[in-house]
Amino acid sequence: MSQQHTAAPARHSAAVTVADRRDWWRDAVIYQVYPRSFADSNGDGMGDLQGVRSRLPYLRDLGVDAVWLSPFYASPQADAGYDVADYRAVDPMFGSLLDADALIRDAHAHGLRIIVDLVPNHSSDQHEWFKRALAEGPGSPLRERYHFRSGKGKNGELPPNDWESIFGGPAWTRVPDGEWYLHLFAPEQPDFNWEHPAVGDEFRSILRFWLDMGVDGFRIDVAHGLVKAEGLPDLGAHDQLKLLGNDVMPFFDQDGVHAIYRQWRRILDEYAGERIFVAEAWTPTVERTANYVRPDELHQAFNFQYLGTEWDAKELRTVIDRTLEAMRPVGAPATWVLSNHDVTRHATRFANPPGLGTQIRTAGDRALGLRRARAATLLMLALPGSAYIYQGEELGLPDVVDLPDEVRQDPAYFRGAGQDGFRDGCRVPIPWTREGSSYGFGSGGSWLPQPPVWAELSVEAQTGVPGSTLELYRSALRVRRARPDLGAGDAVEWLRAPEGVLAFRRGEFVCVANTTGESVTTPAYGRILLTSGEVTEADGETKVPGDTTVWWTTAG
């Protein structure tokens, strides 16, 4: 939040060239771009904003409604840009503010909206506030904007409490003058103290800066973490709360965060063009998640309960029902997501035995994983609400699970303490062409090595090929956009189906997802619109192979 900034381009409205469709976000398909791994315009091996800009026609033709960009702010890159040193500047590795402005304008011209990441829980340790706090020492007013504390023990040699970092190890680091500071993530990411008014003032200003640039919304990183429990109690105190039925951690999902988001919503509502907030909120239950999307707070919240569900009909139906029921009272759309930059891609998760979680270190049965991933995608896109696609999943990309240790950059990998630290596997730059030093990612290499299989999974290799995963996504998004009974709404009508099969109706649309490994026979509900695998129909019945999803229309 240094005051040394390139002047922001002139304010413009996001509604100027993007079609003004009211409540567009309720059924939007939003595509996550991880800028360093999407497209490299200058051959330095690192993706950048000009690279994203050059690929906007691809995203338009894919059929998505909006693009969410992971952080591109000025940063030392201790955690791939989620350690922000200056929230109003673009890191030179990604370009400049003028590049950001051009990207926003071009996206709008292509009918795409732009959502940017906002990181309000913590800054970089190279942020001007934190550097001054360290330099000025104990008692500095700048230290009040973070969580500095004296340590425990005879000489303050023990951390102020027993909290642990999400990346492993203590959540506290001691500085040379003896005080400790809180970091729920890496030591290079000190947590802001949101009880201090200067923090709120600054972030309201940051919101306006990017809204004036024309962005269409913000994805809020660690939206559940801004407010900590009063007094920063030990986790031992939390164990007592759990006995009383309160499973909210003292550093996550505190009720105080909602006052912050109500203030932010009032700012957003001042701007034309249906701008939105999306919460990354890890909560104990989907019912707690619903608190973030009440009418005067945020618009959407990621459905991590769905993302973590196994490819199992019973489990999926449970989380779908709970999600829809939780969102209905607050009038918010459900969201559905299968992959992102923090978890193993679902083509690899579903290739492995159940129960391994969302961080997996083995390739598994890749053919099985891809078959299930395609079926899961059609199921997700048939559900009411908004859906998120992570770059490369439309190519059926698996995780790269065999990256050499020396190329890994995930900070959790180096922290140890039982952390997986294998997020690099889902961040390998995506392939555009069959050939080239980086399969079309750029004219040079890539910051993480791509495997040879990338050639036949590239955009070039799949474009126009019937049955390819890319063409499946293009077809699904085209059908979804053309049919009013897809996306919108807040309910499904469940139909009778064999064990291990999900079947539901939405208006003139029927979806059947077979999560078993065996073929099943279902009614032929009408005319087939799309399938994730080959099916056969005869005598009013349909034979649906294992791990396959089918879309029908009952209209003539």
Disulfide bonds with the S-S distance in Angstrom:
none
